[in-house]
Amino acid sequence: MTYSLTSEQIAFQDMLRRVARERVAPRANEIDRTDEYPHDMFELLKELDLFALPFSEEFGGTGSMLSACLAVEELNRVCYATPYLLVMQWVPCEALQAAGNEEQKKRFLPRLCSGELRAAFSLTEPQSGSDVSGIKTRAVRVDGGYRINGAKIWCTNSNMADFVLVAAKVYRDSDQPVGINLFIIEKNTPGFTVGPKEDKMGARGMASCPLFLDDVFVPDANRLGPEGNEGFKSVMESLALGRPIISARAVGLAQGAIDHAVEFVKSRFAFGQNVSDFQGIRWMLADMQMQTEAARQMVYRNASMIDQGASGLELASMSAMTKAFSTDVAMKVATDAVQLFGAAGISNEYPINRYFRNAKVLQIVEGTNQIQRNIIADNLLGRTSRKNRTGAPPAP
Ligand SMILES: Cc1cc2nc3c(=O)[nH]c(=O)nc-3n(C[C@H](O)[C@H](O)[C@H](O)COP(=O)(O)OP(=O)(O)OC[C@H]3O[C@@H](n4cnc5c(N)ncnc54)[C@H](O)[C@@H]3O)c2cc1C
């Protein structure tokens, strides 16, 4: 499968590079330092009409995963939080598209795609992250809907969200769950509370909060998919399809770290010469760029496979390889960039340690890199049915 960027995509990339440099970069340090939600960046993304980008023309999008990857790459080159706003909008959209009924799609999708509504997605619980089957939140069948009890953690954007998609095990009349379903829980629903945000070393500006569900009544109309695992499975599959997005963010982050490192070594002197003239430094920079370009090629290919309709094991493996490789590259490149700054790399006066802290987040979210390696190995070894080896939640 091959790919090439169309002339529209190249023009789109140029436009975003300019916007990122002129309007996003000047805000990036402040968002990181204050850890405050960047309302102005949300408005900017709305103005650029990016919330619908990967979705069909019906919602104002391009239907192209490659275009979505180009956008997040350019934005992540200068700022972590701004493209995260896009991801926070895209994940619930993908879930609703995969498992929502016509009424739910009509109720939420157009307003999510326009930026009128915001949402969040919640799987992770105190005792289970990678192992989704370990969730304990219970949705018990009652007349007209469900009563939900449980606790979630790390739900990003929940403090801003108009609704949260919450995963719970469904019980009918026995102690055995009939499966996992996602439920649309709208803000201000009685019994539903969003707790105080985590104080995070990275991914700052976007709050990740615990959720408390105390006998929350959710009507049947807010259950995604039929009762049981079917809807949840299609949501998980559709979110896995979106995995090139996080890989593109990693490529953008790595390229941004290189941008800063290049600027620094060109202006720094030691032993009577410019630091960028030391061969050891030049080779470090060359390795950083080689690794980043290799990751970029994987991301563009992975995204193009999706645009060309690939599915199944070939795609799952490619997406897992691309996520693990690109985020490991981002971590390595950001670490080397801090090294090139010397002591300045540790100082908060310089932006480079922001890249280093955020690179670590990318290796953990949307299925940790160990889980990605399990997927790759399972596919190689033909062991895809072993749940403890593959259970990778692509939670944002
Ligand atoms: C910034 C941020 C935002 C997040 N936002 C959200 C969100 O919006 N919604 C949401 O639901 N969750 C969210 N999460 C949670 C995230 O999805 C989980 O942290 C992730 O799935 C890992 O789960 P865990 O932290 O419980 O680690 P665990 O699953 O407890 O894993 C601990 C360690 O064991 C390793 N491990 C686990 N199982 C295996 C295995 N089978 N083989 C090899 N190694 C294994 C892991 O890779 C990891 O290194 C967020 C996390 C962060 C950091």
PDBQT file of the ligand as one rigid body, heavy atoms in Angstrom, charges set to zero:
ROOT
HETATM    1  C1  LIG A 401      -2.441  11.947  30.819  1.00  0.00    +0.000 C 
HETATM    2  C2  LIG A 401      -3.350  10.762  30.872  1.00  0.00    +0.000 A 
HETATM    3  C3  LIG A 401      -4.642  10.865  30.393  1.00  0.00    +0.000 A 
HETATM    4  C4  LIG A 401      -5.505   9.784  30.469  1.00  0.00    +0.000 A 
HETATM    5  N1  LIG A 401      -6.796   9.944  30.028  1.00  0.00    +0.000 NA
HETATM    6  C5  LIG A 401      -7.671   8.917  30.137  1.00  0.00    +0.000 A 
HETATM    7  C6  LIG A 401      -9.036   9.080  29.750  1.00  0.00    +0.000 A 
HETATM    8  O1  LIG A 401      -9.463  10.150  29.285  1.00  0.00    +0.000 OA
HETATM    9  N2  LIG A 401      -9.887   8.031  29.919  1.00  0.00    +0.000 N 
HETATM   10  C7  LIG A 401      -9.473   6.845  30.445  1.00  0.00    +0.000 A 
HETATM   11  O2  LIG A 401     -10.295   5.927  30.575  1.00  0.00    +0.000 OA
HETATM   12  N3  LIG A 401      -8.172   6.646  30.821  1.00  0.00    +0.000 NA
HETATM   13  C8  LIG A 401      -7.274   7.656  30.676  1.00  0.00    +0.000 A 
HETATM   14  N4  LIG A 401      -5.953   7.491  31.072  1.00  0.00    +0.000 N 
HETATM   15  C9  LIG A 401      -5.546   6.227  31.667  1.00  0.00    +0.000 C 
HETATM   16  C10 LIG A 401      -4.727   5.374  30.687  1.00  0.00    +0.000 C 
HETATM   17  O3  LIG A 401      -5.552   4.879  29.673  1.00  0.00    +0.000 OA
HETATM   18  C11 LIG A 401      -4.087   4.263  31.523  1.00  0.00    +0.000 C 
HETATM   19  O4  LIG A 401      -3.127   4.889  32.355  1.00  0.00    +0.000 OA
HETATM   20  C12 LIG A 401      -3.423   3.211  30.681  1.00  0.00    +0.000 C 
HETATM   21  O5  LIG A 401      -4.396   2.435  30.024  1.00  0.00    +0.000 OA
HETATM   22  C13 LIG A 401      -2.562   2.273  31.547  1.00  0.00    +0.000 C 
HETATM   23  O6  LIG A 401      -3.283   1.799  32.634  1.00  0.00    +0.000 OA
HETATM   24  P1  LIG A 401      -2.674   1.914  34.122  1.00  0.00    +0.000 P 
HETATM   25  O7  LIG A 401      -2.134   3.271  34.304  1.00  0.00    +0.000 OA
HETATM   26  O8  LIG A 401      -3.714   1.435  35.062  1.00  0.00    +0.000 OA
HETATM   27  O9  LIG A 401      -1.463   0.913  34.122  1.00  0.00    +0.000 OA
HETATM   28  P2  LIG A 401      -1.537  -0.675  34.391  1.00  0.00    +0.000 P 
HETATM   29  O10 LIG A 401      -2.471  -1.315  33.427  1.00  0.00    +0.000 OA
HETATM   30  O11 LIG A 401      -1.734  -0.923  35.830  1.00  0.00    +0.000 OA
HETATM   31  O12 LIG A 401      -0.057  -1.072  33.975  1.00  0.00    +0.000 OA
HETATM   32  C14 LIG A 401       1.070  -0.886  34.832  1.00  0.00    +0.000 C 
HETATM   33  C15 LIG A 401       2.295  -1.322  34.053  1.00  0.00    +0.000 C 
HETATM   34  O13 LIG A 401       2.176  -2.714  33.707  1.00  0.00    +0.000 OA
HETATM   35  C16 LIG A 401       2.270  -2.865  32.296  1.00  0.00    +0.000 C 
HETATM   36  N5  LIG A 401       1.372  -3.945  31.869  1.00  0.00    +0.000 N 
HETATM   37  C17 LIG A 401       0.058  -4.095  32.166  1.00  0.00    +0.000 A 
HETATM   38  N6  LIG A 401      -0.428  -5.186  31.555  1.00  0.00    +0.000 NA
HETATM   39  C18 LIG A 401       0.602  -5.740  30.873  1.00  0.00    +0.000 A 
HETATM   40  C19 LIG A 401       0.749  -6.895  30.047  1.00  0.00    +0.000 A 
HETATM   41  N7  LIG A 401      -0.308  -7.687  29.781  1.00  0.00    +0.000 N 
HETATM   42  N8  LIG A 401       1.975  -7.159  29.517  1.00  0.00    +0.000 NA
HETATM   43  C20 LIG A 401       3.039  -6.333  29.777  1.00  0.00    +0.000 A 
HETATM   44  N9  LIG A 401       2.953  -5.239  30.538  1.00  0.00    +0.000 NA
HETATM   45  C21 LIG A 401       1.761  -4.938  31.083  1.00  0.00    +0.000 A 
HETATM   46  C22 LIG A 401       1.840  -1.535  31.701  1.00  0.00    +0.000 C 
HETATM   47  O14 LIG A 401       2.344  -1.365  30.396  1.00  0.00    +0.000 OA
HETATM   48  C23 LIG A 401       2.457  -0.561  32.704  1.00  0.00    +0.000 C 
HETATM   49  O15 LIG A 401       3.816  -0.379  32.426  1.00  0.00    +0.000 OA
HETATM   50  C24 LIG A 401      -5.067   8.553  31.014  1.00  0.00    +0.000 A 
HETATM   51  C25 LIG A 401      -3.744   8.441  31.475  1.00  0.00    +0.000 A 
HETATM   52  C26 LIG A 401      -2.898   9.522  31.411  1.00  0.00    +0.000 A 
HETATM   53  C27 LIG A 401      -1.492   9.369  31.932  1.00  0.00    +0.000 C 
ENDROOT
TORSDOF 0
